[in-house]
Amino acid sequence: LTRVSPLAMKTVVALENRGDTPRVLESFFDKHRPNAVVLTSMGVFDYDHHVIREAKRWGTRVISYVLGWDNPTVRGLGVNLSDQYIVWSDVMKEELVKLHRVPAGAIAVDGVPHYDHYVNGKTKIESKEWLTEKFGFDPGKRLLLLGTKSPNTFLYNADVAEVICEAIRDGRLPRNCHLIARLHPIYSRRLNGRYVFDDLVLEWEGLLERYGDECLSIDRPAMNDGQLPLFMPDSEIPQSAPTRL
């Protein structure tokens, strides 16, 4: 109903904004009185919706820099209280307008934030030699990159890698190929101090034992210690970006 009726959508969001409003952040806003808060979602990640709602109570400007290209379509409805939205592309802008009924004038298209480090050469694009030295495989091999999906929505990343490795081994793919699998950061998600996807990580360990020296390397994102979930060091920026192959 909320997809076809703007009134229904706004009513549902308004009821959520009124009913789900614990005052857990009141002391923070009372102490610091920020002029604005910047979040990486529209109120759909973890406790962002509580931050946004509390900010509006204090008259604080809210800026939502939408984290990922698929967030407007797969994360459900936001709280629709942000003053400004920043997105990667015109497609994302159109999705916010059509699906979330956000005014077009409140949305800025500003490119992919992950690539900001490459503007004016601030961060160099690493070479193929850098990759081969890091992962320890023959620099003469042709590279295949598998960017895995989040394991909370797709359970078969390791199966896809196994199919590719078998195709290299039996000649369906050239034997001078080497697969690098970049694990999605969600593989490192913790809940109450326990890694949620330990069993799926073990699948990758099994693949390394079977294919590692022959045709497989696994790139595991580094994670900072602490209470923030999935917080990566700056060194991950050039590593996860394209190399000059």
Residue pairs with C-beta under 8 A, 6 or more apart in sequence:
1 8
2 8
2 9
2 12
2 77
3 9
3 99
6 101
9 77
9 100
9 101
10 80
10 101
12 77
13 77
13 78
13 79
13 80
16 49
16 79
17 53
17 79
17 80
17 81
20 49
20 50
20 53
21 50
21 53
22 50
23 54
24 50
24 54
25 50
25 51
25 54
26 54
28 54
29 54
29 55
29 57
29 58
29 60
30 58
33 58
34 55
34 60
35 60
35 61
36 60
36 61
36 62
36 63
37 51
37 52
37 55
37 60
37 61
37 62
37 63
38 63
38 64
38 65
39 45
39 48
39 51
39 52
39 62
39 63
39 64
39 65
39 82
40 48
40 64
40 65
40 66
40 67
41 48
41 64
41 66
41 67
41 71
41 75
41 78
42 48
42 64
42 66
42 71
42 72
42 75
42 78
42 79
42 80
42 82
42 85
42 96
42 100
43 49
43 52
43 53
43 64
43 78
43 79
43 80
43 81
43 82
44 71
44 75
44 76
44 77
44 78
45 67
45 75
46 229
49 78
49 79
52 62
52 64
52 79
52 81
52 82
53 79
53 81
55 61
55 62
56 62
56 81
61 83
61 84
62 81
62 82
62 83
62 84
63 82
63 83
63 84
63 85
63 86
64 78
64 82
64 84
64 85
64 86
65 86
65 113
66 72
66 85
66 86
66 87
66 88
66 92
66 96
69 88
69 89
69 91
69 92
71 92
72 87
72 92
72 95
72 96
72 99
72 100
73 95
73 99
77 100
78 100
80 100
80 101
80 102
82 106
83 106
84 106
84 107
84 108
85 96
85 102
85 106
85 107
85 108
86 107
86 108
86 109
86 110
87 93
87 96
87 107
87 108
87 109
87 110
88 109
88 110
88 111
88 112
88 113
89 109
89 111
90 109
92 109
93 104
93 107
93 109
96 102
96 107
97 103
97 104
97 107
114 237
114 240
114 241
115 241
117 123
117 237
117 238
118 125
118 241
123 237
123 238
124 238
125 238
125 241
125 242
125 243
125 244
126 238
126 239
126 243
126 244
127 243
127 244
128 139
128 143
128 243
128 244
128 245
129 139
130 243
131 143
131 180
131 243
132 138
132 139
132 141
135 180
135 217
135 219
136 217
137 178
137 217
138 176
138 178
140 176
141 176
141 177
141 178
142 174
142 176
142 177
142 178
143 177
143 178
143 179
143 180
143 245
144 164
144 173
144 177
144 178
144 179
144 180
145 179
145 180
145 182
146 157
146 160
146 161
146 164
146 179
146 180
146 181
146 182
147 182
147 184
148 154
148 157
148 181
148 182
148 183
148 184
148 187
149 157
149 184
150 184
150 186
151 157
151 184
151 186
151 187
151 197
151 200
152 186
152 189
152 196
152 197
155 200
157 181
157 183
157 184
157 200
158 200
158 203
158 204
158 206
158 207
161 179
161 181
161 204
161 207
161 216
162 207
162 211
164 173
164 179
165 179
165 207
165 210
165 211
165 214
165 215
165 216
167 173
168 174
168 175
168 177
168 179
168 214
168 215
169 175
169 211
169 214
169 215
177 215
178 215
178 216
178 217
179 215
179 216
179 217
180 217
180 218
180 219
181 204
181 216
181 217
181 218
181 219
182 219
182 221
182 240
183 201
183 204
183 218
183 219
183 220
183 221
185 221
185 223
185 230
185 232
186 197
186 230
187 197
187 200
187 201
187 220
187 221
188 195
188 220
188 221
188 223
188 230
189 195
189 196
189 197
189 229
189 230
190 196
190 229
195 201
204 218
207 216
207 218
208 216
208 218
219 239
219 240
221 232
221 236
221 240
222 232
222 233
222 235
222 236
223 230
223 231
223 232
224 231
224 232
224 233
